[in-house]
Amino acid sequence: AKLRESGGDSGRPGESLRLSCVNDGWHGNSWCMGWFRQAPGKELEGLAAIVSDGSTRCAESVKGRFTISKDNAKNILYLQMNSLKPEDTAVYYCAADSWDILRLGLDYEYWGQGTQVTVSS
């Protein structure tokens, strides 16, 4: 499986960005996919996850601002990020595997290479 993130950019506080994660070569009826980020000097943090039945979960730190979704026809995972803050600056990763338990931990089998998001005024 190969996951490719895109959509990372530089933005100002209050703006919005949408990240995409294309899933090449991995398909399954049961799955869980998630978004994670790693800010400079900090540990990898789980942000949001979605499973094959459409259920989603979002970390408290971004709840109400970030939304995860998936276009199953195109096999693309999205992260809509609104009301961006400087503390959202990080490298953002998507991850996936066939264990269809909704979770924000790091125990995913497949990972993308990451896309940089920088928020500053």
Secondary structure, 3 states (H helix, E strand, C coil): CEEEEECCCEECCCCCEEEEEEEECCCCCCCEEEEEEECCCCCCEEEEEEECCCCEEECCCCCCCEEEEEECCCCEEEEEECCCCHHHCEEEEEEEECCCCCCCCCCCCEECCCEEEEECC
